[in-house]
Amino acid sequence: MTLEDRLSRIEAMLTVLVQGQQAREWYSVEEFARLVGRSEFTCRQWCRLGRIRAEKKQSGRGAYASWAISHQELERFRREGLLPVQ
């Protein structure tokens, strides 16, 4: 395998990694929890208590709507932390 072949393979793998890490418009509680390093239960509590801005979205599964957290809120949380208790 030549050096050029190896570099081409590395570039292809990097492209796949970057595409997989692109920001999404909305995150589920599970995804948000994984991104911020907290448990799903904790993040759901934050949604219920208004500590992070989240919206109820119909997911099409079950009788209850699920929480959805925007990418803007994820970035705000990373910069500023939790919102004050209301």
PDB file of N, CA, C and O in Angstrom:
ATOM      1  N   MET A   1       0.858  -1.175   0.000  1.00  0.00           N
ATOM      2  CA  MET A   1       0.000   0.000   0.000  1.00  0.00           C
ATOM      3  C   MET A   1       0.904   1.238   0.000  1.00  0.00           C
ATOM      4  O   MET A   1       1.819   1.361   0.813  1.00  0.00           O
ATOM      5  N   THR A   2       0.625   2.127  -0.913  1.00  0.00           N
ATOM      6  CA  THR A   2       1.446   3.333  -1.025  1.00  0.00           C
ATOM      7  C   THR A   2       0.991   4.374  -0.017  1.00  0.00           C
ATOM      8  O   THR A   2      -0.078   4.261   0.582  1.00  0.00           O
ATOM      9  N   LEU A   3       1.809   5.370   0.153  1.00  0.00           N
ATOM     10  CA  LEU A   3       1.491   6.462   1.070  1.00  0.00           C
ATOM     11  C   LEU A   3       0.223   7.198   0.629  1.00  0.00           C
ATOM     12  O   LEU A   3      -0.607   7.583   1.453  1.00  0.00           O
ATOM     13  N   GLU A   4       0.092   7.384  -0.683  1.00  0.00           N
ATOM     14  CA  GLU A   4      -1.096   8.068  -1.199  1.00  0.00           C
ATOM     15  C   GLU A   4      -2.365   7.264  -0.921  1.00  0.00           C
ATOM     16  O   GLU A   4      -3.404   7.838  -0.595  1.00  0.00           O
ATOM     17  N   ASP A   5      -2.287   5.950  -1.046  1.00  0.00           N
ATOM     18  CA  ASP A   5      -3.441   5.098  -0.740  1.00  0.00           C
ATOM     19  C   ASP A   5      -3.829   5.216   0.732  1.00  0.00           C
ATOM     20  O   ASP A   5      -5.008   5.319   1.071  1.00  0.00           O
ATOM     21  N   ARG A   6      -2.833   5.200   1.586  1.00  0.00           N
ATOM     22  CA  ARG A   6      -3.102   5.320   3.024  1.00  0.00           C
ATOM     23  C   ARG A   6      -3.726   6.666   3.358  1.00  0.00           C
ATOM     24  O   ARG A   6      -4.668   6.742   4.146  1.00  0.00           O
ATOM     25  N   LEU A   7      -3.197   7.731   2.755  1.00  0.00           N
ATOM     26  CA  LEU A   7      -3.766   9.064   2.998  1.00  0.00           C
ATOM     27  C   LEU A   7      -5.204   9.153   2.500  1.00  0.00           C
ATOM     28  O   LEU A   7      -6.045   9.780   3.144  1.00  0.00           O
ATOM     29  N   SER A   8      -5.487   8.540   1.379  1.00  0.00           N
ATOM     30  CA  SER A   8      -6.861   8.538   0.855  1.00  0.00           C
ATOM     31  C   SER A   8      -7.806   7.820   1.811  1.00  0.00           C
ATOM     32  O   SER A   8      -8.924   8.279   2.047  1.00  0.00           O
ATOM     33  N   ARG A   9      -7.360   6.702   2.357  1.00  0.00           N
ATOM     34  CA  ARG A   9      -8.183   5.967   3.319  1.00  0.00           C
ATOM     35  C   ARG A   9      -8.421   6.795   4.575  1.00  0.00           C
ATOM     36  O   ARG A   9      -9.535   6.823   5.098  1.00  0.00           O
ATOM     37  N   ILE A  10      -7.384   7.469   5.061  1.00  0.00           N
ATOM     38  CA  ILE A  10      -7.517   8.309   6.253  1.00  0.00           C
ATOM     39  C   ILE A  10      -8.489   9.445   5.990  1.00  0.00           C
ATOM     40  O   ILE A  10      -9.332   9.740   6.837  1.00  0.00           O
ATOM     41  N   GLU A  11      -8.390  10.084   4.840  1.00  0.00           N
ATOM     42  CA  GLU A  11      -9.315  11.169   4.493  1.00  0.00           C
ATOM     43  C   GLU A  11     -10.756  10.655   4.439  1.00  0.00           C
ATOM     44  O   GLU A  11     -11.671  11.336   4.903  1.00  0.00           O
ATOM     45  N   ALA A  12     -10.960   9.491   3.891  1.00  0.00           N
ATOM     46  CA  ALA A  12     -12.308   8.924   3.807  1.00  0.00           C
ATOM     47  C   ALA A  12     -12.862   8.651   5.199  1.00  0.00           C
ATOM     48  O   ALA A  12     -14.032   8.927   5.464  1.00  0.00           O
ATOM     49  N   MET A  13     -12.032   8.111   6.089  1.00  0.00           N
ATOM     50  CA  MET A  13     -12.484   7.842   7.458  1.00  0.00           C
ATOM     51  C   MET A  13     -12.795   9.147   8.200  1.00  0.00           C
ATOM     52  O   MET A  13     -13.771   9.215   8.948  1.00  0.00           O
ATOM     53  N   LEU A  14     -11.981  10.170   8.000  1.00  0.00           N
ATOM     54  CA  LEU A  14     -12.242  11.460   8.645  1.00  0.00           C
ATOM     55  C   LEU A  14     -13.546  12.071   8.148  1.00  0.00           C
ATOM     56  O   LEU A  14     -14.295  12.661   8.926  1.00  0.00           O
ATOM     57  N   THR A  15     -13.811  11.933   6.876  1.00  0.00           N
ATOM     58  CA  THR A  15     -15.065  12.450   6.317  1.00  0.00           C
ATOM     59  C   THR A  15     -16.262  11.781   6.983  1.00  0.00           C
ATOM     60  O   THR A  15     -17.231  12.453   7.334  1.00  0.00           O
ATOM     61  N   VAL A  16     -16.202  10.470   7.157  1.00  0.00           N
ATOM     62  CA  VAL A  16     -17.288   9.738   7.810  1.00  0.00           C
ATOM     63  C   VAL A  16     -17.452  10.217   9.248  1.00  0.00           C
ATOM     64  O   VAL A  16     -18.580  10.413   9.702  1.00  0.00           O
ATOM     65  N   LEU A  17     -16.357  10.409   9.970  1.00  0.00           N
ATOM     66  CA  LEU A  17     -16.429  10.880  11.356  1.00  0.00           C
ATOM     67  C   LEU A  17     -17.048  12.269  11.449  1.00  0.00           C
ATOM     68  O   LEU A  17     -17.908  12.505  12.298  1.00  0.00           O
ATOM     69  N   VAL A  18     -16.629  13.178  10.598  1.00  0.00           N
ATOM     70  CA  VAL A  18     -17.149  14.548  10.625  1.00  0.00           C
ATOM     71  C   VAL A  18     -18.633  14.566  10.300  1.00  0.00           C
ATOM     72  O   VAL A  18     -19.396  15.288  10.942  1.00  0.00           O
ATOM     73  N   GLN A  19     -19.051  13.788   9.319  1.00  0.00           N
ATOM     74  CA  GLN A  19     -20.472  13.739   8.961  1.00  0.00           C
ATOM     75  C   GLN A  19     -21.306  13.191  10.103  1.00  0.00           C
ATOM     76  O   GLN A  19     -22.445  13.617  10.295  1.00  0.00           O
ATOM     77  N   GLY A  20     -20.764  12.261  10.858  1.00  0.00           N
ATOM     78  CA  GLY A  20     -21.489  11.691  11.982  1.00  0.00           C
ATOM     79  C   GLY A  20     -21.607  12.624  13.159  1.00  0.00           C
ATOM     80  O   GLY A  20     -22.462  12.419  14.020  1.00  0.00           O
ATOM     81  N   GLN A  21     -20.763  13.655  13.224  1.00  0.00           N
ATOM     82  CA  GLN A  21     -20.768  14.557  14.365  1.00  0.00           C
ATOM     83  C   GLN A  21     -21.372  15.922  14.043  1.00  0.00           C
ATOM     84  O   GLN A  21     -21.255  16.846  14.848  1.00  0.00           O
ATOM     85  N   GLN A  22     -22.002  16.065  12.906  1.00  0.00           N
ATOM     86  CA  GLN A  22     -22.610  17.338  12.561  1.00  0.00           C
ATOM     87  C   GLN A  22     -23.790  17.611  13.485  1.00  0.00           C
ATOM     88  O   GLN A  22     -24.497  16.698  13.910  1.00  0.00           O
ATOM     89  N   ALA A  23     -23.977  18.870  13.779  1.00  0.00           N
ATOM     90  CA  ALA A  23     -25.040  19.274  14.698  1.00  0.00           C
ATOM     91  C   ALA A  23     -26.412  18.976  14.099  1.00  0.00           C
ATOM     92  O   ALA A  23     -26.628  19.090  12.892  1.00  0.00           O
ATOM     93  N   ARG A  24     -27.318  18.595  14.970  1.00  0.00           N
ATOM     94  CA  ARG A  24     -28.696  18.359  14.576  1.00  0.00           C
ATOM     95  C   ARG A  24     -29.523  19.531  15.070  1.00  0.00           C
ATOM     96  O   ARG A  24     -29.099  20.273  15.955  1.00  0.00           O
ATOM     97  N   GLU A  25     -30.705  19.694  14.495  1.00  0.00           N
ATOM     98  CA  GLU A  25     -31.581  20.779  14.919  1.00  0.00           C
ATOM     99  C   GLU A  25     -32.219  20.479  16.274  1.00  0.00           C
ATOM    100  O   GLU A  25     -32.354  21.377  17.105  1.00  0.00           O
ATOM    101  N   TRP A  26     -32.616  19.217  16.504  1.00  0.00           N
ATOM    102  CA  TRP A  26     -33.261  18.803  17.747  1.00  0.00           C
ATOM    103  C   TRP A  26     -32.613  17.527  18.262  1.00  0.00           C
ATOM    104  O   TRP A  26     -32.162  16.687  17.483  1.00  0.00           O
ATOM    105  N   TYR A  27     -32.572  17.391  19.592  1.00  0.00           N
ATOM    106  CA  TYR A  27     -32.027  16.193  20.232  1.00  0.00           C
ATOM    107  C   TYR A  27     -33.074  15.587  21.153  1.00  0.00           C
ATOM    108  O   TYR A  27     -33.849  16.307  21.782  1.00  0.00           O
ATOM    109  N   SER A  28     -33.095  14.278  21.229  1.00  0.00           N
ATOM    110  CA  SER A  28     -33.942  13.599  22.207  1.00  0.00           C
ATOM    111  C   SER A  28     -33.267  13.738  23.573  1.00  0.00           C
ATOM    112  O   SER A  28     -32.104  14.132  23.658  1.00  0.00           O
ATOM    113  N   VAL A  29     -33.994  13.418  24.626  1.00  0.00           N
ATOM    114  CA  VAL A  29     -33.411  13.463  25.972  1.00  0.00           C
ATOM    115  C   VAL A  29     -32.222  12.508  26.052  1.00  0.00           C
ATOM    116  O   VAL A  29     -31.209  12.825  26.675  1.00  0.00           O
ATOM    117  N   GLU A  30     -32.345  11.357  25.432  1.00  0.00           N
ATOM    118  CA  GLU A  30     -31.262  10.369  25.464  1.00  0.00           C
ATOM    119  C   GLU A  30     -29.995  10.916  24.815  1.00  0.00           C
ATOM    120  O   GLU A  30     -28.897  10.763  25.351  1.00  0.00           O
ATOM    121  N   GLU A  31     -30.158  11.558  23.652  1.00  0.00           N
ATOM    122  CA  GLU A  31     -29.002  12.130  22.955  1.00  0.00           C
ATOM    123  C   GLU A  31     -28.400  13.282  23.748  1.00  0.00           C
ATOM    124  O   GLU A  31     -27.180  13.385  23.875  1.00  0.00           O
ATOM    125  N   PHE A  32     -29.262  14.152  24.283  1.00  0.00           N
ATOM    126  CA  PHE A  32     -28.791  15.291  25.074  1.00  0.00           C
ATOM    127  C   PHE A  32     -28.014  14.795  26.290  1.00  0.00           C
ATOM    128  O   PHE A  32     -26.944  15.316  26.603  1.00  0.00           O
ATOM    129  N   ALA A  33     -28.556  13.791  26.973  1.00  0.00           N
ATOM    130  CA  ALA A  33     -27.897  13.240  28.163  1.00  0.00           C
ATOM    131  C   ALA A  33     -26.507  12.714  27.817  1.00  0.00           C
ATOM    132  O   ALA A  33     -25.548  12.950  28.552  1.00  0.00           O
ATOM    133  N   ARG A  34     -26.401  12.012  26.717  1.00  0.00           N
ATOM    134  CA  ARG A  34     -25.109  11.473  26.301  1.00  0.00           C
ATOM    135  C   ARG A  34     -24.126  12.605  25.990  1.00  0.00           C
ATOM    136  O   ARG A  34     -22.950  12.518  26.346  1.00  0.00           O
ATOM    137  N   LEU A  35     -24.598  13.662  25.332  1.00  0.00           N
ATOM    138  CA  LEU A  35     -23.727  14.777  24.949  1.00  0.00           C
ATOM    139  C   LEU A  35     -23.229  15.580  26.146  1.00  0.00           C
ATOM    140  O   LEU A  35     -22.114  16.101  26.122  1.00  0.00           O
ATOM    141  N   VAL A  36     -24.052  15.684  27.198  1.00  0.00           N
ATOM    142  CA  VAL A  36     -23.656  16.489  28.364  1.00  0.00           C
ATOM    143  C   VAL A  36     -23.146  15.641  29.524  1.00  0.00           C
ATOM    144  O   VAL A  36     -22.752  16.177  30.560  1.00  0.00           O
ATOM    145  N   GLY A  37     -23.152  14.320  29.354  1.00  0.00           N
ATOM    146  CA  GLY A  37     -22.603  13.447  30.383  1.00  0.00           C
ATOM    147  C   GLY A  37     -23.451  13.323  31.630  1.00  0.00           C
ATOM    148  O   GLY A  37     -22.920  13.203  32.733  1.00  0.00           O
ATOM    149  N   ARG A  38     -24.768  13.349  31.467  1.00  0.00           N
ATOM    150  CA  ARG A  38     -25.689  13.181  32.585  1.00  0.00           C
ATOM    151  C   ARG A  38     -26.628  12.025  32.288  1.00  0.00           C
ATOM    152  O   ARG A  38     -26.660  11.515  31.168  1.00  0.00           O
ATOM    153  N   SER A  39     -27.386  11.613  33.284  1.00  0.00           N
ATOM    154  CA  SER A  39     -28.327  10.511  33.064  1.00  0.00           C
ATOM    155  C   SER A  39     -29.583  11.035  32.365  1.00  0.00           C
ATOM    156  O   SER A  39     -29.905  12.221  32.432  1.00  0.00           O
ATOM    157  N   GLU A  40     -30.280  10.118  31.694  1.00  0.00           N
ATOM    158  CA  GLU A  40     -31.529  10.479  31.026  1.00  0.00           C
ATOM    159  C   GLU A  40     -32.551  10.983  32.039  1.00  0.00           C
ATOM    160  O   GLU A  40     -33.267  11.949  31.773  1.00  0.00           O
ATOM    161  N   PHE A  41     -32.621  10.333  33.204  1.00  0.00           N
ATOM    162  CA  PHE A  41     -33.570  10.743  34.243  1.00  0.00           C
ATOM    163  C   PHE A  41     -33.319  12.192  34.649  1.00  0.00           C
ATOM    164  O   PHE A  41     -34.258  12.982  34.750  1.00  0.00           O
ATOM    165  N   THR A  42     -32.064  12.539  34.880  1.00  0.00           N
ATOM    166  CA  THR A  42     -31.717  13.906  35.287  1.00  0.00           C
ATOM    167  C   THR A  42     -32.133  14.909  34.220  1.00  0.00           C
ATOM    168  O   THR A  42     -32.712  15.947  34.539  1.00  0.00           O
ATOM    169  N   CYS A  43     -31.846  14.612  32.969  1.00  0.00           N
ATOM    170  CA  CYS A  43     -32.193  15.539  31.886  1.00  0.00           C
ATOM    171  C   CYS A  43     -33.706  15.678  31.737  1.00  0.00           C
ATOM    172  O   CYS A  43     -34.197  16.770  31.450  1.00  0.00           O
ATOM    173  N   ARG A  44     -34.455  14.583  31.927  1.00  0.00           N
ATOM    174  CA  ARG A  44     -35.923  14.680  31.891  1.00  0.00           C
ATOM    175  C   ARG A  44     -36.434  15.573  33.023  1.00  0.00           C
ATOM    176  O   ARG A  44     -37.353  16.368  32.831  1.00  0.00           O
ATOM    177  N   GLN A  45     -35.831  15.433  34.198  1.00  0.00           N
ATOM    178  CA  GLN A  45     -36.206  16.283  35.331  1.00  0.00           C
ATOM    179  C   GLN A  45     -35.943  17.751  34.996  1.00  0.00           C
ATOM    180  O   GLN A  45     -36.781  18.611  35.267  1.00  0.00           O
ATOM    181  N   TRP A  46     -34.790  18.036  34.414  1.00  0.00           N
ATOM    182  CA  TRP A  46     -34.469  19.417  34.028  1.00  0.00           C
ATOM    183  C   TRP A  46     -35.522  19.960  33.059  1.00  0.00           C
ATOM    184  O   TRP A  46     -35.907  21.125  33.159  1.00  0.00           O
ATOM    185  N   CYS A  47     -35.991  19.129  32.122  1.00  0.00           N
ATOM    186  CA  CYS A  47     -37.037  19.542  31.183  1.00  0.00           C
ATOM    187  C   CYS A  47     -38.323  19.852  31.933  1.00  0.00           C
ATOM    188  O   CYS A  47     -38.942  20.893  31.711  1.00  0.00           O
ATOM    189  N   ARG A  48     -38.728  18.942  32.828  1.00  0.00           N
ATOM    190  CA  ARG A  48     -39.976  19.129  33.580  1.00  0.00           C
ATOM    191  C   ARG A  48     -39.935  20.376  34.456  1.00  0.00           C
ATOM    192  O   ARG A  48     -40.935  21.080  34.594  1.00  0.00           O
ATOM    193  N   LEU A  49     -38.771  20.643  35.047  1.00  0.00           N
ATOM    194  CA  LEU A  49     -38.642  21.767  35.974  1.00  0.00           C
ATOM    195  C   LEU A  49     -38.307  23.090  35.282  1.00  0.00           C
ATOM    196  O   LEU A  49     -38.237  24.130  35.937  1.00  0.00           O
ATOM    197  N   GLY A  50     -38.100  23.056  33.964  1.00  0.00           N
ATOM    198  CA  GLY A  50     -37.773  24.276  33.237  1.00  0.00           C
ATOM    199  C   GLY A  50     -36.323  24.709  33.404  1.00  0.00           C
ATOM    200  O   GLY A  50     -35.992  25.864  33.137  1.00  0.00           O
ATOM    201  N   ARG A  51     -35.459  23.808  33.840  1.00  0.00           N
ATOM    202  CA  ARG A  51     -34.046  24.146  34.016  1.00  0.00           C
ATOM    203  C   ARG A  51     -33.301  24.203  32.684  1.00  0.00           C
ATOM    204  O   ARG A  51     -32.255  24.844  32.578  1.00  0.00           O
ATOM    205  N   ILE A  52     -33.845  23.531  31.671  1.00  0.00           N
ATOM    206  CA  ILE A  52     -33.403  23.680  30.290  1.00  0.00           C
ATOM    207  C   ILE A  52     -34.648  23.885  29.441  1.00  0.00           C
ATOM    208  O   ILE A  52     -35.720  23.381  29.775  1.00  0.00           O
ATOM    209  N   ARG A  53     -34.511  24.617  28.356  1.00  0.00           N
ATOM    210  CA  ARG A  53     -35.650  24.873  27.483  1.00  0.00           C
ATOM    211  C   ARG A  53     -35.858  23.670  26.577  1.00  0.00           C
ATOM    212  O   ARG A  53     -34.982  23.309  25.791  1.00  0.00           O
ATOM    213  N   ALA A  54     -37.015  23.061  26.697  1.00  0.00           N
ATOM    214  CA  ALA A  54     -37.337  21.882  25.890  1.00  0.00           C
ATOM    215  C   ALA A  54     -38.801  21.957  25.491  1.00  0.00           C
ATOM    216  O   ALA A  54     -39.602  22.640  26.128  1.00  0.00           O
ATOM    217  N   GLU A  55     -39.129  21.251  24.439  1.00  0.00           N
ATOM    218  CA  GLU A  55     -40.504  21.208  23.945  1.00  0.00           C
ATOM    219  C   GLU A  55     -40.976  19.764  23.885  1.00  0.00           C
ATOM    220  O   GLU A  55     -40.185  18.844  23.679  1.00  0.00           O
ATOM    221  N   LYS A  56     -42.265  19.585  24.067  1.00  0.00           N
ATOM    222  CA  LYS A  56     -42.865  18.265  23.909  1.00  0.00           C
ATOM    223  C   LYS A  56     -43.126  18.048  22.421  1.00  0.00           C
ATOM    224  O   LYS A  56     -43.751  18.879  21.761  1.00  0.00           O
ATOM    225  N   LYS A  57     -42.643  16.929  21.905  1.00  0.00           N
ATOM    226  CA  LYS A  57     -42.841  16.585  20.497  1.00  0.00           C
ATOM    227  C   LYS A  57     -43.523  15.233  20.418  1.00  0.00           C
ATOM    228  O   LYS A  57     -43.209  14.320  21.183  1.00  0.00           O
ATOM    229  N   GLN A  58     -44.449  15.112  19.500  1.00  0.00           N
ATOM    230  CA  GLN A  58     -45.082  13.820  19.266  1.00  0.00           C
ATOM    231  C   GLN A  58     -44.087  12.927  18.540  1.00  0.00           C
ATOM    232  O   GLN A  58     -43.666  13.235  17.425  1.00  0.00           O
ATOM    233  N   SER A  59     -43.719  11.842  19.162  1.00  0.00           N
ATOM    234  CA  SER A  59     -42.725  10.959  18.567  1.00  0.00           C
ATOM    235  C   SER A  59     -43.378   9.821  17.791  1.00  0.00           C
ATOM    236  O   SER A  59     -42.700   9.092  17.066  1.00  0.00           O
ATOM    237  N   GLY A  60     -44.673   9.668  17.939  1.00  0.00           N
ATOM    238  CA  GLY A  60     -45.349   8.582  17.265  1.00  0.00           C
ATOM    239  C   GLY A  60     -45.267   7.268  18.016  1.00  0.00           C
ATOM    240  O   GLY A  60     -45.744   6.242  17.530  1.00  0.00           O
ATOM    241  N   ARG A  61     -44.655   7.288  19.220  1.00  0.00           N
ATOM    242  CA  ARG A  61     -44.537   6.051  20.002  1.00  0.00           C
ATOM    243  C   ARG A  61     -45.228   6.261  21.339  1.00  0.00           C
ATOM    244  O   ARG A  61     -44.894   7.188  22.076  1.00  0.00           O
ATOM    245  N   GLY A  62     -46.165   5.426  21.646  1.00  0.00           N
ATOM    246  CA  GLY A  62     -46.828   5.485  22.934  1.00  0.00           C
ATOM    247  C   GLY A  62     -47.815   6.632  23.040  1.00  0.00           C
ATOM    248  O   GLY A  62     -48.049   7.372  22.085  1.00  0.00           O
ATOM    249  N   ALA A  63     -48.389   6.759  24.236  1.00  0.00           N
ATOM    250  CA  ALA A  63     -49.429   7.748  24.466  1.00  0.00           C
ATOM    251  C   ALA A  63     -48.869   9.106  24.871  1.00  0.00           C
ATOM    252  O   ALA A  63     -49.603  10.094  24.877  1.00  0.00           O
ATOM    253  N   TYR A  64     -47.587   9.176  25.208  1.00  0.00           N
ATOM    254  CA  TYR A  64     -47.022  10.403  25.743  1.00  0.00           C
ATOM    255  C   TYR A  64     -46.022  11.025  24.780  1.00  0.00           C
ATOM    256  O   TYR A  64     -45.237  10.327  24.138  1.00  0.00           O
ATOM    257  N   ALA A  65     -46.065  12.347  24.693  1.00  0.00           N
ATOM    258  CA  ALA A  65     -45.102  13.069  23.859  1.00  0.00           C
ATOM    259  C   ALA A  65     -43.737  13.047  24.537  1.00  0.00           C
ATOM    260  O   ALA A  65     -43.645  13.008  25.764  1.00  0.00           O
ATOM    261  N   SER A  66     -42.691  13.071  23.740  1.00  0.00           N
ATOM    262  CA  SER A  66     -41.338  13.049  24.300  1.00  0.00           C
ATOM    263  C   SER A  66     -40.743  14.452  24.258  1.00  0.00           C
ATOM    264  O   SER A  66     -41.163  15.292  23.462  1.00  0.00           O
ATOM    265  N   TRP A  67     -39.770  14.694  25.116  1.00  0.00           N
ATOM    266  CA  TRP A  67     -39.085  15.981  25.147  1.00  0.00           C
ATOM    267  C   TRP A  67     -38.117  16.067  23.981  1.00  0.00           C
ATOM    268  O   TRP A  67     -37.501  15.075  23.592  1.00  0.00           O
ATOM    269  N   ALA A  68     -37.990  17.276  23.427  1.00  0.00           N
ATOM    270  CA  ALA A  68     -37.006  17.554  22.382  1.00  0.00           C
ATOM    271  C   ALA A  68     -36.266  18.826  22.788  1.00  0.00           C
ATOM    272  O   ALA A  68     -36.880  19.803  23.218  1.00  0.00           O
ATOM    273  N   ILE A  69     -34.944  18.804  22.649  1.00  0.00           N
ATOM    274  CA  ILE A  69     -34.099  19.922  23.064  1.00  0.00           C
ATOM    275  C   ILE A  69     -33.366  20.435  21.833  1.00  0.00           C
ATOM    276  O   ILE A  69     -32.730  19.661  21.118  1.00  0.00           O
ATOM    277  N   SER A  70     -33.451  21.730  21.586  1.00  0.00           N
ATOM    278  CA  SER A  70     -32.851  22.300  20.384  1.00  0.00           C
ATOM    279  C   SER A  70     -31.330  22.365  20.498  1.00  0.00           C
ATOM    280  O   SER A  70     -30.763  22.323  21.590  1.00  0.00           O
ATOM    281  N   HIS A  71     -30.696  22.469  19.346  1.00  0.00           N
ATOM    282  CA  HIS A  71     -29.238  22.606  19.323  1.00  0.00           C
ATOM    283  C   HIS A  71     -28.823  23.916  19.990  1.00  0.00           C
ATOM    284  O   HIS A  71     -27.797  23.968  20.668  1.00  0.00           O
ATOM    285  N   GLN A  72     -29.612  24.971  19.804  1.00  0.00           N
ATOM    286  CA  GLN A  72     -29.318  26.256  20.449  1.00  0.00           C
ATOM    287  C   GLN A  72     -29.326  26.123  21.965  1.00  0.00           C
ATOM    288  O   GLN A  72     -28.499  26.723  22.651  1.00  0.00           O
ATOM    289  N   GLU A  73     -30.263  25.333  22.486  1.00  0.00           N
ATOM    290  CA  GLU A  73     -30.333  25.133  23.931  1.00  0.00           C
ATOM    291  C   GLU A  73     -29.141  24.306  24.424  1.00  0.00           C
ATOM    292  O   GLU A  73     -28.612  24.562  25.506  1.00  0.00           O
ATOM    293  N   LEU A  74     -28.724  23.329  23.642  1.00  0.00           N
ATOM    294  CA  LEU A  74     -27.528  22.561  23.996  1.00  0.00           C
ATOM    295  C   LEU A  74     -26.321  23.485  24.109  1.00  0.00           C
ATOM    296  O   LEU A  74     -25.560  23.398  25.073  1.00  0.00           O
ATOM    297  N   GLU A  75     -26.142  24.365  23.135  1.00  0.00           N
ATOM    298  CA  GLU A  75     -25.014  25.312  23.165  1.00  0.00           C
ATOM    299  C   GLU A  75     -25.143  26.277  24.336  1.00  0.00           C
ATOM    300  O   GLU A  75     -24.146  26.583  24.991  1.00  0.00           O
ATOM    301  N   ARG A  76     -26.356  26.765  24.614  1.00  0.00           N
ATOM    302  CA  ARG A  76     -26.562  27.666  25.748  1.00  0.00           C
ATOM    303  C   ARG A  76     -26.215  26.954  27.048  1.00  0.00           C
ATOM    304  O   ARG A  76     -25.553  27.525  27.915  1.00  0.00           O
ATOM    305  N   PHE A  77     -26.660  25.706  27.185  1.00  0.00           N
ATOM    306  CA  PHE A  77     -26.374  24.930  28.387  1.00  0.00           C
ATOM    307  C   PHE A  77     -24.869  24.753  28.562  1.00  0.00           C
ATOM    308  O   PHE A  77     -24.359  24.879  29.675  1.00  0.00           O
ATOM    309  N   ARG A  78     -24.164  24.468  27.494  1.00  0.00           N
ATOM    310  CA  ARG A  78     -22.704  24.293  27.581  1.00  0.00           C
ATOM    311  C   ARG A  78     -22.005  25.582  28.008  1.00  0.00           C
ATOM    312  O   ARG A  78     -21.002  25.537  28.720  1.00  0.00           O
ATOM    313  N   ARG A  79     -22.526  26.723  27.579  1.00  0.00           N
ATOM    314  CA  ARG A  79     -21.912  28.008  27.933  1.00  0.00           C
ATOM    315  C   ARG A  79     -22.309  28.467  29.335  1.00  0.00           C
ATOM    316  O   ARG A  79     -21.463  28.919  30.107  1.00  0.00           O
ATOM    317  N   GLU A  80     -23.591  28.349  29.660  1.00  0.00           N
ATOM    318  CA  GLU A  80     -24.133  28.999  30.853  1.00  0.00           C
ATOM    319  C   GLU A  80     -24.596  28.048  31.958  1.00  0.00           C
ATOM    320  O   GLU A  80     -24.717  28.459  33.112  1.00  0.00           O
ATOM    321  N   GLY A  81     -24.854  26.796  31.622  1.00  0.00           N
ATOM    322  CA  GLY A  81     -25.367  25.860  32.619  1.00  0.00           C
ATOM    323  C   GLY A  81     -26.882  25.902  32.711  1.00  0.00           C
ATOM    324  O   GLY A  81     -27.562  26.377  31.802  1.00  0.00           O
ATOM    325  N   LEU A  82     -27.395  25.402  33.816  1.00  0.00           N
ATOM    326  CA  LEU A  82     -28.842  25.314  34.014  1.00  0.00           C
ATOM    327  C   LEU A  82     -29.475  26.681  34.203  1.00  0.00           C
ATOM    328  O   LEU A  82     -28.845  27.612  34.706  1.00  0.00           O
ATOM    329  N   LEU A  83     -30.729  26.784  33.793  1.00  0.00           N
ATOM    330  CA  LEU A  83     -31.509  27.992  34.057  1.00  0.00           C
ATOM    331  C   LEU A  83     -31.885  27.994  35.539  1.00  0.00           C
ATOM    332  O   LEU A  83     -31.966  26.931  36.154  1.00  0.00           O
ATOM    333  N   PRO A  84     -32.115  29.173  36.117  1.00  0.00           N
ATOM    334  CA  PRO A  84     -32.510  29.209  37.532  1.00  0.00           C
ATOM    335  C   PRO A  84     -33.876  28.572  37.758  1.00  0.00           C
ATOM    336  O   PRO A  84     -34.707  28.515  36.852  1.00  0.00           O
ATOM    337  N   VAL A  85     -34.093  28.097  38.971  1.00  0.00           N
ATOM    338  CA  VAL A  85     -35.373  27.499  39.338  1.00  0.00           C
ATOM    339  C   VAL A  85     -36.434  28.577  39.289  1.00  0.00           C
ATOM    340  O   VAL A  85     -36.224  29.696  39.756  1.00  0.00           O
ATOM    341  N   GLN A  86     -37.589  28.226  38.714  1.00  0.00           N
ATOM    342  CA  GLN A  86     -38.672  29.223  38.584  1.00  0.00           C
ATOM    343  C   GLN A  86     -39.730  29.012  39.622  1.00  0.00           C
ATOM    344  O   GLN A  86     -40.712  29.754  39.663  1.00  0.00           O
TER     345      GLN A  86
END
